[in-house]
């Protein structure tokens, strides 16, 4: 299933889908337990880049005039984006499983929140 299969999705649903896909890709790309200090594999690097691009899109939207979110939510999203950017770039110093798990969990939680917000509006 790809995003093109669901062209009628709302923006929130599309972002939730992208975040979930990124979380799954990051989880599948997890290195073995004994990798501290090693650089990310090509598969993990690709998953991290895809995740970063998704968060750049979220940041761009939340800073746009069309964003319907209130100021507090926008500020919270800006902080989350900064966290994702910072933690993603930390991988250049080596693979850190706890940070990878944090990014995966964050994606799932934000995706869930987006979908719950959609359900409340219906």
GROMACS elastic network, one bead per residue, 0.5 to 0.9 nm:
[ bonds ]
;  ai    aj funct       b0    kb
    1     4     6  0.82216   500
    1     5     6  0.63992   500
    1     6     6  0.85702   500
    2     5     6  0.53754   500
    2     6     6  0.73229   500
    3     6     6  0.53177   500
    3     7     6  0.67003   500
    3     9     6  0.86098   500
    3    14     6  0.72564   500
    3    17     6  0.75410   500
    3    18     6  0.79867   500
    4     7     6  0.54501   500
    5     8     6  0.86586   500
    6     9     6  0.56846   500
    6    14     6  0.83747   500
    7    10     6  0.85153   500
    7    14     6  0.87030   500
    9    12     6  0.79561   500
    9    13     6  0.56873   500
    9    14     6  0.59183   500
   10    13     6  0.51057   500
   10    14     6  0.60686   500
   10    15     6  0.86041   500
   10   118     6  0.88359   500
   11    15     6  0.61422   500
   11    16     6  0.85051   500
   12    15     6  0.51823   500
   12    16     6  0.60735   500
   12    17     6  0.85307   500
   12   111     6  0.84199   500
   12   114     6  0.57300   500
   12   115     6  0.70035   500
   12   117     6  0.84830   500
   12   118     6  0.72553   500
   13    17     6  0.60532   500
   13    18     6  0.85803   500
   13   111     6  0.81625   500
   13   114     6  0.69981   500
   13   115     6  0.63741   500
   13   118     6  0.78043   500
   14    17     6  0.50631   500
   14    18     6  0.61988   500
   14    19     6  0.86204   500
   15    19     6  0.60292   500
   15    20     6  0.84540   500
   15    54     6  0.77883   500
   15    57     6  0.88016   500
   15    58     6  0.76355   500
   15   111     6  0.71707   500
   15   114     6  0.79357   500
   16    19     6  0.51443   500
   16    20     6  0.60933   500
   16    21     6  0.85521   500
   16   107     6  0.82558   500
   16   108     6  0.82032   500
   16   110     6  0.72530   500
   16   112     6  0.70860   500
   16   113     6  0.84328   500
   16   114     6  0.61637   500
   16   115     6  0.68039   500
   17    20     6  0.51679   500
   17    21     6  0.61133   500
   17    22     6  0.85970   500
   17   111     6  0.71351   500
   18    21     6  0.50766   500
   18    22     6  0.61116   500
   18    23     6  0.85448   500
   18    51     6  0.83784   500
   18    54     6  0.68296   500
   18   107     6  0.89963   500
   18   111     6  0.83818   500
   19    22     6  0.51062   500
   19    23     6  0.61001   500
   19    24     6  0.86279   500
   19    51     6  0.73089   500
   19    54     6  0.70087   500
   19    55     6  0.83723   500
   19   104     6  0.88279   500
   19   106     6  0.89395   500
   19   107     6  0.51911   500
   19   108     6  0.68253   500
   19   110     6  0.77098   500
   19   111     6  0.60125   500
   20    23     6  0.50266   500
   20    24     6  0.61820   500
   20    25     6  0.85754   500
   20   104     6  0.85351   500
   20   107     6  0.63048   500
   20   108     6  0.58627   500
   20   111     6  0.64455   500
   20   112     6  0.89401   500
   21    24     6  0.51855   500
   21    25     6  0.61726   500
   21    26     6  0.86280   500
   21    51     6  0.88231   500
   22    25     6  0.50122   500
   22    26     6  0.60578   500
   22    27     6  0.84832   500
   22    47     6  0.65906   500
   22    48     6  0.80570   500
   22    50     6  0.66531   500
   22    51     6  0.53643   500
   22    54     6  0.80881   500
   22   104     6  0.78394   500
   22   107     6  0.75477   500
   23    26     6  0.51232   500
   23    27     6  0.61207   500
   23    28     6  0.86322   500
   23    47     6  0.85157   500
   23    51     6  0.77455   500
   23   103     6  0.74243   500
   23   105     6  0.74994   500
   23   106     6  0.84637   500
   23   107     6  0.58521   500
   23   108     6  0.66823   500
   24    27     6  0.50261   500
   24    28     6  0.61384   500
   24    29     6  0.85495   500
   24   104     6  0.75431   500
   25    28     6  0.51088   500
   25    29     6  0.61073   500
   25    30     6  0.87554   500
   25    43     6  0.87143   500
   25    44     6  0.80813   500
   25    46     6  0.89366   500
   25    47     6  0.56990   500
   25    48     6  0.86499   500
   25    50     6  0.89131   500
   25    51     6  0.88254   500
   26    29     6  0.50551   500
   26    30     6  0.63499   500
   26    43     6  0.87274   500
   26    44     6  0.64946   500
   26    46     6  0.89404   500
   26    47     6  0.54273   500
   26    48     6  0.68613   500
   26    51     6  0.81785   500
   26   100     6  0.73576   500
   26   101     6  0.85660   500
   26   103     6  0.83206   500
   26   104     6  0.66248   500
   27    30     6  0.53570   500
   27    44     6  0.89712   500
   27   100     6  0.80725   500
   27   101     6  0.78151   500
   27   104     6  0.68640   500
   28    31     6  0.86326   500
   28    43     6  0.88825   500
   28    44     6  0.84194   500
   29    41     6  0.80333   500
   29    43     6  0.58924   500
   29    45     6  0.86473   500
   29    47     6  0.71669   500
   30    33     6  0.87246   500
   30    43     6  0.89557   500
   30    44     6  0.68697   500
   30    97     6  0.76905   500
   30   100     6  0.77976   500
   30   101     6  0.89689   500
   31    34     6  0.80020   500
   31    35     6  0.66259   500
   31    40     6  0.79888   500
   31    41     6  0.77688   500
   31    44     6  0.79922   500
   31    95     6  0.81276   500
   31    97     6  0.81207   500
   32    35     6  0.62189   500
   33    36     6  0.79637   500
   33    97     6  0.79997   500
   35    38     6  0.55059   500
   35    39     6  0.83385   500
   35    40     6  0.89088   500
   35    94     6  0.83095   500
   35    95     6  0.66250   500
   35    96     6  0.82013   500
   35    97     6  0.86021   500
   36    39     6  0.84642   500
   36    94     6  0.63785   500
   36    95     6  0.55630   500
   36    96     6  0.62268   500
   36    97     6  0.79144   500
   37    93     6  0.70589   500
   37    95     6  0.60792   500
   37    96     6  0.78662   500
   38    41     6  0.86713   500
   38    93     6  0.80771   500
   38    95     6  0.58978   500
   39    45     6  0.89919   500
   39    91     6  0.72647   500
   39    92     6  0.66661   500
   39    93     6  0.70830   500
   39    95     6  0.59154   500
   40    43     6  0.79145   500
   40    44     6  0.57272   500
   40    45     6  0.57873   500
   40    91     6  0.70077   500
   40    92     6  0.77583   500
   40    94     6  0.66827   500
   40    95     6  0.57586   500
   41    44     6  0.51416   500
   41    45     6  0.59953   500
   41    46     6  0.85204   500
   42    46     6  0.61113   500
   42    47     6  0.86012   500
   43    46     6  0.51946   500
   43    47     6  0.62727   500
   43    48     6  0.86633   500
   44    48     6  0.60489   500
   44    49     6  0.85080   500
   45    48     6  0.50725   500
   45    49     6  0.61383   500
   45    50     6  0.86437   500
   45    91     6  0.87851   500
   46    49     6  0.50625   500
   46    50     6  0.61749   500
   46    51     6  0.85465   500
   47    50     6  0.51406   500
   47    51     6  0.61306   500
   47    52     6  0.85532   500
   48    51     6  0.50466   500
   48    52     6  0.60515   500
   48    53     6  0.86044   500
   48    88     6  0.67028   500
   48    91     6  0.89703   500
   49    53     6  0.61485   500
   49    54     6  0.86070   500
   49    88     6  0.83670   500
   50    53     6  0.51332   500
   50    54     6  0.62796   500
   50    55     6  0.87708   500
   51    54     6  0.50950   500
   51    55     6  0.63489   500
   51    56     6  0.86761   500
   51    84     6  0.87374   500
   51    88     6  0.87868   500
   51   103     6  0.88449   500
   51   107     6  0.88276   500
   52    55     6  0.51337   500
   52    56     6  0.61474   500
   52    57     6  0.86757   500
   52    81     6  0.89684   500
   52    84     6  0.73042   500
   52    85     6  0.67916   500
   52    88     6  0.72692   500
   53    57     6  0.62814   500
   53    58     6  0.86997   500
   54    57     6  0.51549   500
   54    58     6  0.63756   500
   54    59     6  0.87537   500
   55    59     6  0.60823   500
   55    60     6  0.84637   500
   55    80     6  0.89102   500
   55    81     6  0.61486   500
   55    84     6  0.74464   500
   55    85     6  0.80843   500
   56    59     6  0.50315   500
   56    60     6  0.60533   500
   56    61     6  0.85790   500
   56    81     6  0.74935   500
   56    85     6  0.86375   500
   57    60     6  0.50587   500
   57    61     6  0.61789   500
   57    62     6  0.86161   500
   58    61     6  0.51814   500
   58    62     6  0.61035   500
   58    63     6  0.85848   500
   58    77     6  0.81775   500
   58    81     6  0.78788   500
   59    62     6  0.51860   500
   59    63     6  0.61710   500
   59    64     6  0.86399   500
   59    74     6  0.88888   500
   59    77     6  0.73021   500
   59    78     6  0.65119   500
   59    81     6  0.64029   500
   60    63     6  0.53353   500
   60    64     6  0.63004   500
   61    64     6  0.50985   500
   61    65     6  0.82840   500
   61    66     6  0.75799   500
   61    67     6  0.61848   500
   62    65     6  0.81854   500
   62    66     6  0.82458   500
   62    67     6  0.54772   500
   62    68     6  0.83148   500
   62    69     6  0.73636   500
   62    73     6  0.89104   500
   62    74     6  0.58941   500
   62    75     6  0.88557   500
   62    77     6  0.73667   500
   62    78     6  0.77799   500
   63    66     6  0.84906   500
   63    67     6  0.70396   500
   63    74     6  0.74513   500
   63    78     6  0.84328   500
   64    67     6  0.56072   500
   65    68     6  0.81658   500
   67    70     6  0.84837   500
   67    74     6  0.86396   500
   69    72     6  0.81149   500
   69    73     6  0.60536   500
   69    74     6  0.61237   500
   70    73     6  0.54586   500
   70    74     6  0.62212   500
   70    75     6  0.87249   500
   71    75     6  0.61111   500
   71    76     6  0.85952   500
   72    75     6  0.51104   500
   72    76     6  0.62174   500
   72    77     6  0.86421   500
   73    77     6  0.61079   500
   73    78     6  0.85240   500
   74    77     6  0.50843   500
   74    78     6  0.61316   500
   74    79     6  0.87017   500
   75    79     6  0.63156   500
   75    80     6  0.86896   500
   76    79     6  0.51394   500
   76    80     6  0.62749   500
   76    81     6  0.86428   500
   77    81     6  0.60531   500
   77    82     6  0.85389   500
   78    81     6  0.50617   500
   78    82     6  0.61943   500
   78    83     6  0.86151   500
   79    82     6  0.50730   500
   79    83     6  0.61824   500
   79    84     6  0.87025   500
   80    84     6  0.62120   500
   80    85     6  0.86025   500
   80   106     6  0.86861   500
   81    84     6  0.51145   500
   81    85     6  0.61218   500
   81    86     6  0.85124   500
   82    85     6  0.51130   500
   82    86     6  0.60195   500
   82    87     6  0.85023   500
   83    86     6  0.51696   500
   83    87     6  0.60329   500
   83    88     6  0.83815   500
   84    87     6  0.52369   500
   84    88     6  0.58796   500
   84    89     6  0.85309   500
   84   103     6  0.69261   500
   84   106     6  0.89001   500
   85    88     6  0.52145   500
   85    89     6  0.62705   500
   85    90     6  0.86711   500
   86    89     6  0.54100   500
   86    90     6  0.63400   500
   87    91     6  0.70326   500
   87    99     6  0.67323   500
   87   100     6  0.84519   500
   87   103     6  0.80797   500
   88    91     6  0.57107   500
   88    92     6  0.81369   500
   88    99     6  0.84281   500
   88   100     6  0.85260   500
   88   103     6  0.84875   500
   89    92     6  0.58978   500
   89    93     6  0.82151   500
   90    93     6  0.57632   500
   90    94     6  0.73782   500
   90    95     6  0.83722   500
   90    96     6  0.84236   500
   90    99     6  0.88285   500
   91    94     6  0.50101   500
   91    95     6  0.54636   500
   91    96     6  0.69450   500
   91    99     6  0.87469   500
   91   100     6  0.89837   500
   92    95     6  0.78158   500
   93    96     6  0.87791   500
   95    99     6  0.84021   500
   95   100     6  0.80301   500
   96    99     6  0.55052   500
   96   100     6  0.63901   500
   96   101     6  0.88405   500
   97   101     6  0.61201   500
   97   102     6  0.85077   500
   98   101     6  0.51233   500
   98   102     6  0.61492   500
   98   103     6  0.87804   500
   99   103     6  0.62663   500
   99   104     6  0.86359   500
  100   103     6  0.52201   500
  100   104     6  0.62898   500
  100   105     6  0.86861   500
  101   104     6  0.50576   500
  101   105     6  0.60891   500
  101   106     6  0.84646   500
  102   105     6  0.52014   500
  102   106     6  0.60196   500
  102   107     6  0.86032   500
  103   106     6  0.50779   500
  103   107     6  0.61920   500
  103   108     6  0.87249   500
  104   107     6  0.52974   500
  104   108     6  0.64249   500
  104   109     6  0.87537   500
  105   108     6  0.51674   500
  105   109     6  0.61058   500
  105   110     6  0.86064   500
  106   109     6  0.51134   500
  106   110     6  0.60809   500
  106   111     6  0.84170   500
  107   110     6  0.53175   500
  107   111     6  0.60150   500
  107   112     6  0.84937   500
  108   111     6  0.51312   500
  108   112     6  0.60797   500
  108   113     6  0.85940   500
  109   112     6  0.50931   500
  109   113     6  0.61562   500
  109   114     6  0.86658   500
  110   114     6  0.61363   500
  110   115     6  0.86421   500
  111   114     6  0.51461   500
  111   115     6  0.63165   500
  111   116     6  0.86151   500
  112   115     6  0.51965   500
  112   116     6  0.60757   500
  112   117     6  0.85284   500
  113   116     6  0.50403   500
  113   117     6  0.60501   500
  113   118     6  0.86047   500
  114   117     6  0.51138   500
  114   118     6  0.63514   500
  114   119     6  0.88113   500
  115   118     6  0.50156   500
  115   119     6  0.62699   500
  115   120     6  0.87307   500
  116   119     6  0.50188   500
  116   120     6  0.62667   500
  116   121     6  0.87883   500
  117   120     6  0.51957   500
  117   121     6  0.64808   500
  118   121     6  0.52540   500
  118   122     6  0.66118   500
  119   122     6  0.53440   500
